[in-house]
Amino acid sequence: MTLRKKIILFTSVFMFLVIVISHTAIYFLFYRSASDGEIDQLHIQADALVQAIAENNSLSEEEMGDLLKAYLPANGIIRIINETGNDVLPVQVRSQRYADLRINYTTTETSRIVQDDTESHFAIIEKPIIWKNGDIVTVQIANELVYLDETIGSLTYVLLFSSAVLLIPTVIASIVLSRFLLTPIQKLKDTMRRNIHNKNWQKIDVEKRSRDEIYEMEITFNEMIDSLKENFEKQEAFVSNASHELKTPIQIIKSYAQLIERQGKSRPELLDESVGAIDSEADRMQKLVEQLLLLAKHKNENKKQEVNIREIVEQVIQTIQNAYPERRIQLDAEKGNYKIHGNLDQLKQIPYILIENALKYSETDVLVSMYSDAGKSFIQFKDFGEGIASEEQEKIFDRFYRVDRARNRETGGTGLGLAIAKEIIETHSGKITVESDVGKGSTFTWELGEKH
């Protein structure tokens, strides 16, 4: 069953049940109220009759009959019944068919509504009195509820008509509502199907209407398509760049291997050059593969603990200083809270990448500063190299992007370091920015996140 049919069926059935329950309650409440009113009115007549009989107990049978006739209801019967169920006096009746009402001798006062064979309703009051001979007899007075039956019949037709009046618009409204709700969903489904088959990243034309949940769904879908398209294009570019970067050292290694095979025996001096080139390219390819694996690894590592960034930076500076004794890495750290909740192995990569990047592209000292400002903590990595042009600064965090490809080839860069650092920092709710002037150097600022 389609969602449209479910909405229409559910709405219609629900409304039908509401109508049936409410109209049934109205019917019975009205019937109960009207019948109680008839009973109360008949009680008044019965009380007056009993009092008149008591006051005129010495009247003759004929006179007593005239008295009963004076209290006879407009559409009813009065009879006096003895213990054997026989009439003490002739029955006073407006219509002979009322005489067929069931005779009921009782010594207690009763009142009820009954229905005869013609489905007419009668209000009946029965009261015990002491007759002139000392016997206890029952005065039975009944009245046909003609107006009540007519009113109930009219009420039934009104309720049926109102049910139809309510139910038909409800069905129409459910059809309109289902169309309003499902049309954009159908458009969304069709667009998704076209995107699956055609891979054209098609978006939905968002209609101008109230900003309801469907509007938000359409906006979110378009944002998702933009995000998927962007990620897909980045993935394609990543795969293309990665294959290109791997292809170059492989080709160089293969070329030198072929050179050794052709001329290595006759020209021994080529061996040192070829082995050196093969070893260099193999190292560069190994580093590239490690960084590619590191990118994938970061997406899956979720182990976190409290980490003191200052201690990490000090350890990394000491390690790199030992590897580059001829270079000077200066640390200027103010007091502050440099503790965050994060992955230790990932966070160690950030100072390694940024310090090595600074050493690679400058010939002078590297300055690392740690300070707090406005409740936040920052770490800056400053070099005094050739700097980065303003139009290049936003691109340097893209994977495989290099400002100067020729120079990066000489320094062994892969174009992945800053991309890895940015990804780790953002994973830990931080932020990284760069300020640079051409010829004056660059400053990378790491703003810490997830503080305790």
Buried (B, 14 or more C-beta within 10 A) or exposed (E): EEEBEEBBEEBBEEBBEEBEEBBEEBBEEBBEEBBEEBBEEBBEBBEEBBEBBEEEEEBEEEEBBEBBEEBBBEBBBBBBBBEEEEBBBBBBBBEEBBEEBEBBBEEEBEBEBEEBEEEBBBBBBBBBBEBEEEEEBBBBBBBBBEEBBEBBEEBEEEBEEBBEEBBEEBBEBBBEBBEEBBEBBEBBEEBBEEBEEEEEBBBBEBEEEEEEEBBEBBEEBBEEBEEEBEEEEEEEBBEEBBEEBBEBBEEBBEBBEEBBEEBBEEEEEBBEEBEEBBEBBBEBBEBBBEBBEBBEEBEEEEEBEEBBBBEBBBEBBEEBBEEEEEBEBEBEBEEBBBBBBBBEEBBBBBBBBBBBBBBBBBEEBBBBBBBBEEEBBBBBBBBBBBBBEEEBBEEBBBBBBBBBEEEBEEEEBBBBBBBBBBBBBEBBBBBBEBBBEEEEBBBBBBBBBBEE
